[in-house]
Amino acid sequence: MPVVVVESPAKAKTINKYLGSDYTVLASYGHVRDLPPKDGSVDPDNGFEMIWEVANDSKKHVKAIADALKDDNALILATDPDREGEAISWHLQETLTKRKAIKKDTAVSRVTFNAITKSAIEEAMKHPRQVDAPLVEAYLARRALDYLVGFNLSPVLWRKLPGAKSAGRVQSVCLRLIVEREMEIEAFRAQEYWTVKAILQNPRGAEFEARLTVLAGKKLDKHDIKDATQAELAVQAITSRDLTVQSVEAKPVSRNPSPPFMTSTLQQEASRKFGMGARQTMSAAQRLYEAGLITYMRTDGIDMAPEAVMAARDAIKAKFGDNYLPDSPRMYKNKAKNAQEAHECIRPTDMMRSAEDLKISDADQRKLYDLIYKRTIASQMAAARMERTTVDIGSADGQVVLRATGQVVQFEGFIAIYEEGRDDSVVDDDDKRLPQLSEGEPAKKQKIDPEQHFTQPPPRYTEATLVKKMEELGIGRPSTYASIVTTIQDRDYVTKDKGRLIPQDKGRLVIAFLENYFRRYVGYDFTAGLENELDEVSAGDVNYKDVLGRFWRDFSAALAETAELRITDVLEKINEVLEPHLFPPTEDGTDPRLCPNCGQGRLSMRTARSGGAFIGCSNYPECRYTRPFGPPGAEGEGIGPDGKLLGHDNGDPISLRDGRFGPYVQRGEPTEDQPKPPRASLPKGWQPSEIDLEKALMLLSLPREVGPHPEDGEMVEAGIGRYGPFVKHGKVYANIKEVDEVFTIGMNRAVEVLAQKAASRGGRTAAAPLKELGDHPDGGAMAVMAGRYGPYVKWEKVNATLPKDVDPAEVTVEMAIELVNEKASKKGTKKKAAPKKAAPKKAAAKKKAS
């Protein structure tokens, strides 16, 4: 049987169902090789030779493929149809050749399909080819570039800017966008302006709203009425004049549907409509693709296969009728910059199956499929037809004119199923119906309202608008958007608050450093130009080593120029660059950098070893004045050199501090008897700004005793360690998924987690359920289990003890649901959607460049 290799076991399972017993389908579990995260993995002095290493987790998967090839000497590489997929196939072929699993007579072929359906897979198998060398070379060039930047620029950051983490090639440019937007917001000064609206009445008694557009015979611009005095004069001008309808203009307007989704637009729309991040969106899309429900989800293409277009038209006709079909199919021009990622749009594989028909259990996947389905169907529907009416109402002398606008939908067309969301949208006053108005008839004034406004700063980026901006600038590609946005958040350069991306101190300092010493390499045009060169490599037009050679020549020279930089010089330079932001001119003209505490020292930006920045006095330690990094009056309190006092407990000061490995809380101060007072690091996801005395004491109380283990009486503890939250019994540590569970986990749940860990190591097996009850309505199996404190119903992380008078054998599904829901509501853990696999906890912080 030929051996077919794909990336994931879910994909392998679906494909195996279609290919049948004539093939052996195995998963590589993603990339099997990568560059070791150490110096020398890419050698610029030796033709950019790259050293690849098979990951420990991948060795067993490679062995399984090699073993399968012993039985059949044919290998079919069926990884994803893009640059990354081509690279995985190349890595597999290279690795298996080195293991001698691929011999001279082994038939090796490459197939690609845009959807995991029976017809698509069978058609792909009819057209095998070899691994595409230009696509692989484009991957090699991108991987080498990212490595050379990460492993050469990051050490410069670590030495010159204490506490800074890694600097990625594209991530740094993305971070620059966010930082620059924040500085625009901080430099913004609101401008007052006024508008005047009137409620008018036609002769038939119908009221409508109109806004002032002409005053004193002059057309008004948005900000022309500058204050309340001018607004009152405008009101008087309207009040003192009779108004008549001067013109009524009704025009037909049509709106065409948006094209079907590609990667960037899917991420943007999922963010707008559901608040889903780029990584969350792509994870759900990946599952839908692997299940054969949608086409490949990493694409720059918006064109649709002809057979899919006809299927969409059939679905429209069946669901909405002929009126909703345009005379001819809609054709969308592909926007891809490069053929290697110019796949078909993201669409359903079966146009007749809506989300309701499929009954998808996972909430994210259900919402995303519904979005993709509706957008795809809408893209082939008839245009929406509206009538837009504009009415001018003015005085006889032409000194005052007000305008009323309205819009009426005459045929909804594609809007019947879908309408695209908007970024930072405002209310559209056109979307309302006007009463009947005729030219020359009077308009009676009912009410005149002046309204004060202030100009608004540019909005912070959301993940949606950031991806949109990156796409406009030509930075990144479909397969990289999610990882770029995620990486800068994982490094704590950026945080997300109410969906908006806010740069943190570390991120601002990194950009200030890079813009001064490596300006070219965080330039938008330079980064976009490099992306275009990589596209030319994938098209076979440019040699990838030539691209690397040109880049390395200039980049290594820029690195050499920073060799002699002193930290004090770097900080002073950053102080100088950020001075307008950190020390804006004062209203009374005094020196903005004069210390307000001692009146003698000079304020400047300082950094702790952890990279946390603050403003401090040059007279330290005599003067201990500090304020948060940012302009005077910045919200929140900074963590200065002596920490931030949160309160007292039993006479001990409890403080929040910055350390070498990040923020932590501390009880008391160092003494001769206790040089290292009790401390606890902030867990992943806990922001310093959110830490109060209560949370600090919770952390300092760890490890928490859960109780004696029912088998041997030894104490079971819960805590937070190097690898995240855990429960411990003797020498056995078992990870738990959520930090908050450390403070709430009970004995039954702890024993269960420990038993699962022991079972995974070949120790004692997890206890079998007394009775299996089926799934909870919100997803997840329920079962009656035996516990030390009596039988209980288990559902996910919720353990609900049975009442003493209830026989475990008599527990019904309804009874179980009631028990676990009650317990979940008390714990505050009641799920609102079907359970999803939690993102893996990050291992202990370590410096890793990318």
C-alpha positions in Angstrom: 0.0 0.0 0.0 1.5 3.4 -0.9 2.3 5.6 2.1 0.5 8.9 2.1 1.8 11.6 4.5 -0.1 14.7 5.7 0.5 17.1 8.6 -2.2 16.2 11.2 -3.8 13.1 12.5 -7.3 14.7 12.0 -6.5 15.3 8.3 -5.1 11.8 8.0 -8.2 10.3 9.4 -10.5 12.2 6.9 -8.3 11.3 4.0 -8.0 7.7 5.0 -11.8 7.5 4.9 -11.7 8.6 1.3 -8.7 6.6 0.0 -9.7 3.4 1.7 -7.6 0.3 2.6 -5.4 0.6 -0.5 -3.3 3.3 1.1 -1.6 3.8 4.5 -2.2 7.4 5.6 0.1 8.8 8.3 0.7 12.2 9.9 4.0 14.1 10.2 2.5 16.3 13.0 3.7 19.4 11.3 7.4 20.2 10.6 9.7 17.3 11.4 12.9 19.4 11.3 13.9 22.9 12.3 17.0 25.0 12.8 18.4 24.4 16.3 17.9 27.5 18.4 21.6 28.2 18.8 24.3 30.2 17.1 25.7 28.8 13.8 22.5 27.1 12.5 22.8 29.3 9.4 26.4 29.9 8.2 26.7 33.1 6.0 30.4 32.4 5.4 29.6 29.0 3.9 27.0 29.7 1.3 24.3 30.1 4.0 24.5 26.4 4.8 21.6 25.5 7.2 21.9 22.9 9.9 18.6 21.0 10.4 17.6 18.9 13.4 14.8 16.5 13.8 12.8 17.4 16.9 12.6 14.8 19.6 8.8 14.7 19.4 9.1 14.1 15.6 11.4 11.2 15.7 8.7 8.7 16.5 6.6 10.0 13.6 9.5 9.8 11.2 10.1 6.2 12.4 6.5 5.3 11.8 6.7 6.6 8.2 10.0 4.8 7.7 8.6 1.5 9.0 5.5 1.8 6.8 7.8 2.3 3.7 9.3 -1.2 4.4 6.1 -2.7 3.4 5.5 -0.6 0.3 8.1 1.3 -1.6 5.9 4.3 -2.6 5.7 7.6 -0.8 3.0 10.2 -1.6 3.6 13.6 0.1 0.2 15.3 0.5 0.9 18.2 2.8 -0.8 21.6 2.5 -0.8 23.4 -0.9 1.4 26.4 0.1 5.0 27.3 0.8 4.9 25.8 4.3 3.3 22.6 3.0 5.9 22.3 0.3 8.6 22.8 2.9 7.2 20.0 5.1 7.2 17.7 2.2 10.8 18.6 1.4 11.9 18.1 5.0 10.2 14.7 5.1 11.9 13.6 1.8 15.3 14.8 3.0 14.9 13.2 6.4 13.7 9.8 5.1 16.5 9.8 2.5 19.1 10.3 5.2 17.5 7.4 7.2 17.8 5.3 4.0 14.0 4.7 4.3 13.8 6.3 0.8 15.9 4.2 -1.6 16.9 4.7 -5.2 13.9 2.8 -6.4 11.4 4.4 -4.0 8.7 6.2 -5.9 8.3 9.6 -4.3 5.6 12.0 -5.5 3.9 15.2 -4.3 0.1 15.8 -4.6 -1.9 18.9 -3.5 -5.6 19.5 -3.0 -7.4 22.6 -2.0 -10.2 20.8 -0.1 -10.4 17.5 1.8 -13.2 16.0 -0.2 -13.4 12.6 -2.0 -13.5 14.2 -5.4 -10.6 16.7 -4.7 -8.4 13.9 -3.3 -9.1 11.4 -6.1 -8.4 14.2 -8.7 -5.1 15.1 -6.9 -3.9 11.5 -7.0 -4.3 11.5 -10.8 -1.8 14.4 -11.1 1.3 13.7 -9.0 4.4 15.8 -9.3 7.8 16.4 -7.6 8.5 18.7 -4.7 8.5 22.3 -6.1 12.1 23.5 -5.7 11.5 27.3 -6.0 8.8 27.1 -3.3 11.2 25.3 -1.0 13.9 27.8 -1.8 11.5 30.7 -0.9 10.9 28.9 2.4 14.6 28.4 3.0 15.2 32.1 2.3 12.5 33.3 4.7 13.6 30.9 7.4 17.3 32.0 7.1 16.3 35.7 7.1 14.3 35.2 10.3 17.1 33.3 11.9 19.8 35.8 10.9 17.8 38.7 12.3 16.7 36.9 15.4 20.0 35.4 16.4 22.1 38.4 15.7 19.8 41.3 16.5 18.3 39.8 19.7 21.7 39.6 21.5 22.3 43.2 20.7 19.0 44.1 22.4 19.8 42.0 25.4 23.2 43.7 25.9 22.2 47.2 25.1 18.7 47.3 26.5 18.4 45.3 29.7 15.3 43.2 29.9 14.4 43.3 26.2 13.4 40.0 24.7 13.8 38.9 21.1 13.5 41.0 17.9 11.9 39.3 15.0 12.2 40.5 11.4 8.5 41.0 10.6 7.2 41.1 14.2 9.3 44.3 14.9 7.8 46.1 11.9 4.3 45.1 13.1 5.2 46.3 16.6 6.3 49.6 15.1 2.9 50.2 13.6 1.2 49.8 17.0 3.8 52.0 18.8 3.5 54.7 16.2 -0.3 54.7 16.4 -0.1 55.0 20.2 2.2 58.0 19.8 -0.2 59.6 17.4 -2.9 59.2 20.0 -0.8 60.7 22.7 0.2 63.7 20.5 -3.4 64.3 19.5 -5.1 67.5 20.8 -8.9 67.5 20.6 -10.5 70.3 18.6 -13.9 71.5 19.5 -16.6 71.9 16.8 -20.4 72.1 16.7 -23.1 70.9 14.4 -26.7 72.2 14.2 -29.6 69.9 13.5 -33.3 70.7 13.3 -36.5 68.7 13.6 -38.7 70.0 10.7 -42.4 69.2 9.8 -43.9 69.0 6.4 -47.5 70.3 5.7 -48.9 66.8 6.3 -47.5 66.8 9.9 -44.7 64.3 9.3 -41.4 65.2 11.1 -37.9 64.6 9.8 -34.4 65.7 10.7 -32.1 67.9 8.7 -28.6 69.3 9.4 -27.2 72.8 8.7 -25.0 72.8 5.6 -25.0 76.4 4.5 -24.6 79.5 6.8 -24.4 83.1 5.7 -24.4 81.8 2.1 -21.3 79.8 2.6 -21.0 76.0 2.5 -20.0 74.7 5.9 -17.0 72.3 6.4 -17.1 69.9 9.2 -15.2 72.0 11.7 -16.4 75.5 10.7 -18.6 76.1 13.7 -15.9 76.3 16.3 -17.7 77.2 19.6 -20.9 77.7 21.4 -21.2 81.3 20.4 -21.0 80.5 16.7 -23.4 77.7 17.2 -25.9 80.0 18.9 -25.6 82.5 16.0 -26.3 79.7 13.6 -29.5 78.7 15.6 -30.7 82.3 15.5 -30.1 82.5 11.8 -32.3 79.4 11.3 -34.9 80.6 13.8 -35.3 84.0 12.2 -36.1 82.7 8.7 -38.9 80.8 7.1 -37.8 77.6 5.4 -39.1 75.9 2.2 -38.1 72.8 0.4 -35.7 73.9 -2.4 -34.9 70.6 -4.0 -35.7 66.9 -3.8 -33.4 64.5 -5.5 -34.0 60.7 -5.5 -31.4 58.5 -7.1 -31.2 54.7 -7.4 -28.2 53.2 -5.8 -27.0 49.6 -6.0 -24.6 47.8 -3.7 -22.6 44.8 -4.8 -21.6 42.0 -2.4 -18.1 41.6 -1.1 -15.8 39.0 -2.6 -15.5 35.6 -0.9 -13.0 35.3 2.0 -9.2 35.0 1.7 -7.1 34.7 4.9 -6.8 38.3 5.8 -10.4 39.2 5.3 -11.6 36.2 7.2 -9.4 37.2 10.2 -10.7 40.8 10.0 -14.4 39.8 9.8 -14.1 37.2 12.6 -12.5 39.9 14.7 -15.2 42.5 13.9 -18.2 40.2 14.4 -17.1 37.7 17.0 -14.0 39.3 18.7 -12.0 36.3 17.7 -8.2 36.8 17.5 -6.2 35.8 14.4 -4.8 32.7 16.1 -8.3 31.6 17.4 -9.7 32.2 13.9 -7.1 30.2 12.1 -7.3 27.3 14.6 -11.1 27.0 14.1 -10.6 27.3 10.3 -7.9 24.5 10.4 -10.4 22.2 12.1 -13.1 22.9 9.5 -10.6 22.3 6.7 -9.4 19.0 8.2 -13.0 17.9 8.6 -13.5 18.5 4.8 -16.0 21.3 5.4 -14.1 24.3 3.8 -11.3 24.8 1.3 -7.8 25.6 2.3 -7.7 28.5 4.7 -4.3 30.1 4.0 -4.7 31.9 0.7 -4.4 35.3 -1.0 -6.9 34.2 -3.6 -10.5 35.4 -4.0 -11.4 33.5 -7.2 -13.7 30.5 -7.0 -13.7 27.3 -9.0 -16.3 27.3 -11.8 -18.0 24.2 -10.4 -18.2 26.0 -7.0 -19.7 29.1 -8.6 -22.4 27.0 -10.2 -23.1 25.2 -7.0 -23.5 28.5 -5.2 -25.9 29.7 -7.8 -27.9 26.5 -7.4 -28.0 27.0 -3.7 -29.2 30.6 -4.1 -31.9 29.6 -6.5 -33.1 26.8 -4.1 -33.0 28.9 -1.0 -34.0 32.4 -2.2 -35.4 32.1 -5.7 -34.5 33.3 -9.2 -34.8 37.0 -8.3 -31.7 36.7 -6.1 -29.5 35.4 -8.9 -27.6 37.9 -11.2 -27.9 37.2 -14.9 -24.3 35.9 -15.0 -21.9 34.5 -12.4 -19.8 37.0 -10.5 -16.1 36.8 -11.3 -13.6 38.1 -8.7 -10.1 39.0 -9.8 -7.4 37.3 -7.7 -5.3 39.7 -5.6 -2.4 37.3 -4.9 1.1 38.9 -5.3 2.5 35.4 -5.9 1.3 32.3 -7.6 2.5 30.0 -4.8 -0.2 31.3 -2.4 -2.9 32.2 -5.0 -5.2 29.4 -4.1 -8.9 29.4 -4.4 -10.9 31.5 -1.9 -12.0 30.2 1.4 -15.4 28.6 0.8 -17.6 25.7 1.9 -17.0 22.4 0.1 -20.8 21.8 -0.2 -22.8 24.9 -1.0 -26.1 23.3 0.1 -25.0 22.7 3.7 -25.5 25.6 6.1 -24.2 25.6 9.7 -27.7 24.6 10.8 -27.6 21.6 8.5 -24.2 20.4 9.7 -24.9 20.8 13.5 -21.3 21.6 14.3 -20.8 21.2 18.1 -17.7 23.5 18.6 -18.9 27.1 19.0 -15.9 28.8 17.3 -16.1 26.4 14.4 -19.9 26.8 14.1 -19.7 30.6 14.0 -16.8 30.6 11.6 -18.4 28.1 9.2 -21.6 30.2 9.3 -19.6 33.3 8.4 -17.8 31.6 5.5 -21.0 30.0 4.2 -23.0 33.2 4.2 -20.1 35.3 2.7 -19.6 32.8 -0.1 -23.3 32.5 -1.0 -23.7 36.3 -0.8 -20.8 36.8 -3.1 -22.8 35.2 -6.0 -26.1 36.9 -5.2 -27.8 39.9 -6.9 -26.9 43.4 -5.9 -29.0 45.2 -3.3 -31.0 48.1 -4.8 -31.8 51.2 -2.8 -33.2 54.7 -3.5 -31.3 57.5 -1.8 -33.1 60.8 -1.4 -31.4 64.2 -0.7 -33.6 67.1 0.2 -32.3 70.7 0.6 -34.5 73.0 2.8 -33.5 76.7 2.8 -34.4 80.3 3.3 -35.5 82.6 0.5 -32.4 84.8 0.9 -30.0 81.8 0.5 -28.3 82.5 3.9 -29.4 79.2 5.5 -29.7 75.7 3.9 -30.3 72.5 5.8 -30.1 69.0 4.2 -32.1 65.9 5.0 -31.0 62.5 3.6 -32.7 59.1 3.6 -32.4 55.7 2.0 -34.9 53.0 1.3 -34.1 49.4 0.4 -36.1 48.5 -2.7 -34.6 45.0 -3.2 -32.4 43.5 -0.5 -30.4 41.1 -2.8 -27.3 39.7 -1.0 -28.2 41.6 2.2 -30.8 39.0 2.8 -28.0 36.6 4.0 -24.9 38.7 4.7 -23.5 42.2 5.2 -19.9 42.9 5.9 -18.9 44.5 9.2 -17.1 47.8 9.5 -14.0 48.9 11.3 -14.5 51.8 13.7 -17.8 52.6 12.0 -20.2 55.5 12.9 -23.9 55.6 12.6 -25.0 56.1 9.0 -27.7 58.8 9.0 -28.6 57.8 5.4 -30.2 54.5 6.4 -33.6 56.0 7.3 -36.8 56.8 5.4 -37.9 60.4 4.7 -41.6 61.4 4.6 -43.1 62.7 1.4 -41.5 66.1 0.6 -42.3 68.3 -2.4 -40.3 71.1 -3.9 -41.6 74.6 -2.9 -43.6 73.4 0.1 -42.9 75.0 3.5 -41.0 73.2 6.3 -42.1 74.2 9.8 -39.4 74.4 12.5 -40.2 72.2 15.5 -36.9 72.1 17.3 -33.3 73.3 16.6 -30.4 71.6 18.5 -26.8 72.7 18.5 -24.5 69.9 19.4 -20.9 70.0 20.7 -18.3 67.6 19.4 -14.6 67.1 19.7 -12.3 65.6 17.1 -11.2 62.1 18.0 -7.7 60.6 17.9 -7.0 57.7 15.5 -8.3 54.5 17.0 -5.9 51.9 18.4 -5.5 48.9 16.2 -7.5 45.8 16.6 -6.2 42.5 15.3 -8.5 43.0 12.3 -7.3 46.5 11.4 -3.7 45.6 12.1 -3.9 42.6 9.7 -5.6 44.9 7.2 -2.8 47.5 7.5 -0.1 44.8 7.1 -1.8 43.6 4.0 -1.9 47.1 2.6 1.8 47.6 3.3 2.7 44.2 1.8 4.1 43.0 5.2 3.7 39.3 5.9 1.7 36.7 4.0 -1.4 34.6 4.8 0.4 31.9 6.7 2.2 34.5 8.9 -0.5 37.0 10.0 -1.7 35.0 13.0 1.8 34.1 14.3 3.0 37.7 13.9 0.2 39.2 15.9 0.4 36.5 18.5 4.2 36.7 19.0 4.3 40.4 19.9 1.6 39.7 22.6 3.4 36.6 23.9 6.6 38.7 24.4 4.6 41.3 26.4 5.5 44.0 23.9 1.7 44.5 23.3 -1.3 43.8 25.4 -4.9 43.5 24.3 -7.6 45.4 26.1 -11.2 45.3 24.9 -10.0 44.1 21.6 -7.5 47.0 21.1 -3.7 46.5 20.9 -1.8 48.7 23.3 2.1 48.8 23.3 3.8 48.2 26.6 7.0 49.8 27.9 9.2 47.0 26.6 7.7 47.3 23.1 8.1 51.0 23.0 11.7 50.8 24.1 12.5 48.1 21.5 11.1 50.2 18.7 12.9 53.3 19.9 16.2 51.3 19.9 15.6 49.7 16.5 14.5 52.9 14.8 17.7 54.6 15.9 20.2 51.9 15.3 18.5 49.6 12.7 16.1 52.0 11.1 16.2 50.4 7.7 15.3 47.0 9.0 12.0 48.2 10.6 11.1 50.2 7.5 7.8 49.4 5.9 9.1 49.7 2.3 12.2 47.6 3.0 10.2 44.8 4.6 7.6 44.8 1.8 10.4 44.8 -0.8 12.0 41.8 0.9 8.6 40.0 0.8 8.5 40.8 -3.0 11.9 39.3 -3.4 10.8 36.1 -1.7 7.9 36.0 -4.0 10.3 36.2 -6.9 12.3 33.3 -5.5 9.1 31.2 -5.2 8.4 32.0 -8.9 11.8 30.8 -9.9 13.0 34.3 -11.1 15.6 35.0 -8.4 18.3 32.9 -6.7 17.5 32.7 -3.0 21.2 32.8 -1.9 21.6 36.1 -3.8 18.8 37.6 -1.8 20.4 36.3 1.4 23.8 37.6 0.4 22.6 41.2 -0.3 20.7 41.3 3.0 23.5 39.9 5.1 26.1 42.3 3.6 24.3 45.4 4.8 22.8 43.9 8.0 26.1 42.6 9.3 27.6 46.1 8.8 24.8 47.6 10.8 25.4 45.1 13.6 29.1 45.9 13.7 28.3 49.6 14.2 26.6 48.8 17.5 29.5 46.8 18.9 31.0 49.8 20.8 27.7 51.2 22.0 27.4 51.7 25.8 24.2 51.2 27.7 24.3 54.7 29.1 24.6 56.1 25.5 21.7 54.0 24.3 19.4 55.1 27.2 20.4 58.8 26.7 19.7 58.5 22.9 16.2 56.9 23.7 15.6 59.7 26.2 16.4 62.2 23.5 14.1 60.5 20.9 11.2 60.0 23.3 11.6 63.4 25.0 8.6 65.0 23.2 6.5 62.1 24.5 8.0 61.7 27.9 8.6 65.3 28.8 6.2 67.6 26.9 6.5 71.4 27.4 4.8 72.6 30.6 2.1 75.2 30.7 4.2 77.6 32.8 7.3 77.2 30.7 9.4 75.6 33.4 11.9 72.8 32.6 9.7 69.6 32.0 12.7 67.5 33.1 13.2 69.2 36.5 12.4 66.8 39.3 9.2 68.0 41.0 10.3 66.3 44.3 13.8 67.6 45.0 13.8 70.5 42.5 17.4 69.8 41.5 17.7 66.4 39.8 16.9 65.8 36.1 14.2 63.4 35.1 15.1 60.7 32.6 13.9 57.3 31.5 15.4 54.3 33.3 15.0 50.6 33.0 15.0 47.8 35.4 16.9 44.5 34.5 13.5 43.1 33.5 13.0 45.8 30.9 10.3 47.6 32.8 10.7 51.3 32.2 10.0 54.2 34.5 10.9 57.9 34.9 13.3 58.5 37.7 15.4 61.3 39.2 19.1 61.7 38.5 19.7 62.3 42.3 18.8 58.7 43.1 19.2 57.3 45.8 19.0 60.7 47.7 15.8 61.4 45.8 13.5 58.4 45.1 11.0 60.2 42.9 9.5 57.9 40.2 6.6 58.1 37.9 5.2 55.7 35.3 6.9 55.5 31.9 5.0 57.9 29.6 4.0 61.5 29.7 3.1 63.3 33.0 -0.3 62.1 34.2 -0.1 58.8 32.5 -2.6 56.4 33.9 -1.6 53.8 36.5 1.4 53.6 38.7 4.8 52.5 37.6 7.0 49.9 39.2 10.0 52.0 40.3 13.4 50.7 41.7 11.8 50.0 45.1 8.7 48.4 43.8 5.1 49.4 44.1 3.5 49.0 47.6 0.2 47.1 47.4 -0.6 47.2 51.1 0.3 45.4 54.4 -0.5 42.0 55.8 0.3 41.2 59.5 2.6 44.2 59.5 4.5 43.1 56.4 4.6 45.4 53.4 3.4 43.5 50.3 5.0 44.9 47.1 4.9 44.4 43.3 8.4 44.4 41.8 10.3 43.9 38.6 13.0 41.3 38.5 15.3 39.6 36.0 12.7 37.1 35.0 9.7 39.5 35.1 7.3 41.0 37.6 6.8 39.3 41.0 5.2 40.0 44.4 7.2 40.1 47.7 6.4 39.9 51.4 8.6 42.2 53.5 12.1 43.5 52.9 15.4 41.7 52.9 17.1 41.4 56.3 20.3 39.8 57.6 18.3 36.8 58.9 16.2 36.6 55.7 18.2 38.0 52.7 15.5 36.6 50.3 12.0 37.4 51.5 9.0 35.3 50.3 8.4 36.0 46.6 6.0 34.7 43.9 6.2 35.4 40.2 3.2 36.5 38.3 1.7 33.7 36.3 1.3 33.9 32.6 -1.6 36.1 31.6 -1.6 38.1 34.9 -0.8 41.7 34.1 1.1 43.9 36.7 -1.6 46.6 36.3 -4.3 44.1 37.6 -2.4 43.0 40.7 -3.8 44.2 44.0 -3.2 43.1 47.6 -5.7 40.3 47.5 -4.2 38.7 44.4 -0.6 39.2 45.8 -1.5 37.4 49.0 -3.1 34.5 47.0 0.2 34.0 45.1 2.3 34.3 48.3 0.1 31.7 50.0 1.1 29.0 47.5 1.6 26.1 47.5 -1.9 25.4 48.8 -2.7 22.2 50.7 -5.6 20.4 49.1 -5.8 17.6 51.7 -4.3 14.2 52.5 -4.4 11.7 49.6 -7.1 9.0 50.2 -4.6 6.1 49.5 -1.6 7.0 51.6 -2.6 10.1 53.6 0.3 12.1 52.2 -0.6 15.8 51.6 -1.7 16.8 48.1 -0.6 20.4 47.2 -1.5 22.8 44.4 0.8 25.5 43.2 2.4 27.4 40.3 5.8 26.3 39.1 8.2 26.6 36.3 6.0 24.8 33.9 2.7 26.4 35.0 0.0 25.4 37.5 0.2 21.9 39.0 -1.0 19.5 41.7 1.6 17.5 43.6 1.5 14.2 45.5 4.9 13.0 46.8 7.2 13.2 43.9 4.4 13.2 41.2 3.6 16.5 39.6 0.6 16.8 37.3 -0.1 19.9 35.3 -3.6 21.5 35.4 -4.8 23.8 32.6 -5.9 27.0 34.4 -4.1 29.2 36.9 -7.3 30.0 38.7 -7.9 26.2 39.4 -4.9 26.2 41.7 -7.0 28.2 44.2 -10.2 26.1 43.9 -9.2 22.5 43.0 -10.8 19.9 45.3 -9.6 16.5 46.3 -11.6 14.4 43.8 -10.4 16.5 40.9 -6.8 16.5 42.2 -6.8 12.7 42.6 -8.1 12.3 39.1 -5.5 14.5 37.6 -2.7 12.7 39.5 -4.1 9.3 38.4 -4.1 10.4 34.8 -0.5 11.5 35.1 0.5 8.2 36.7 -1.4 6.3 33.9 0.5 8.2 31.2 3.8 7.1 32.8 2.7 3.5 33.0 1.8 3.7 36.6 -1.6 3.0 38.1 -4.5 3.5 35.7 -7.2 6.1 36.1 -10.3 4.9 37.9 -13.1 3.5 35.7 -16.4 5.3 35.9 -19.2 3.6 37.9 -21.7 4.7 35.2 -21.3 6.6 32.0 -24.0 9.1 31.4 -23.4 10.6 27.9 -22.6 14.2 26.9 -23.6 17.4 28.7 -25.7 19.8 26.5 -22.7 22.2 26.4 -20.4 19.4 25.3 -18.1 17.0 27.3 -18.8 13.6 28.7 -20.4 13.0 32.1 -19.9 10.0 34.3 -20.5 8.8 37.9 -17.1 8.2 39.6 -16.1 6.7 42.9 -14.3 9.2 45.2 -12.9 9.2 48.7 -15.8 11.3 49.9 -18.4 9.2 48.1 -19.6 8.9 44.6 -19.7 12.0 42.4 -20.7 13.2 38.9 -17.7 14.2 36.8 -18.1 16.7 33.9 -14.9 18.2 32.5 -13.3 20.0 35.6 -16.5 20.0 37.6 -17.0 17.3 40.3 -20.4 17.3 42.0 -20.9 15.0 45.0 -24.0 12.8 44.9 -26.5 13.3 47.7 -26.2 10.5 50.3 -29.6 9.0 49.5 -28.9 8.6 45.8 -27.8 5.3 44.4 -25.0 5.8 41.7 -26.8 3.3 39.5 -30.0 5.3 39.5 -28.4 8.6 38.4 -30.1 9.9 35.2 -28.7 12.3 32.7 -31.1 15.0 33.8 -30.1 14.6 37.4 -26.4 14.8 36.5 -26.9 18.0 34.5 -28.7 19.6 37.4 -25.9 18.6 39.9 -22.9 19.7 37.7 -24.6 23.0 36.6 -25.3 23.9 40.3 -21.7 23.1 41.2 -20.3 25.0 38.2 -22.4 28.1 39.0 -21.0 28.1 42.6 -17.5 27.8 41.3 -18.1 30.4 38.6 -16.9 27.9 35.9 -20.2 27.2 34.1 -19.3 26.9 30.4 -21.0 29.1 27.9 -20.0 27.2 24.9 -18.8 23.8 23.8 -15.4 22.9 25.3 -12.3 23.7 23.3 -8.8 22.4 23.8 -6.9 25.0 25.8 -3.9 26.6 24.3 -0.7 24.9 25.7 0.9 26.7 28.6 4.2 28.3 27.8 7.2 26.7 29.3 9.6 28.5 31.6 10.7 31.8 30.2 13.7 31.6 28.1 15.3 33.8 25.5 14.4 32.5 22.1 14.9 34.5 18.9 12.7 34.3 16.0 
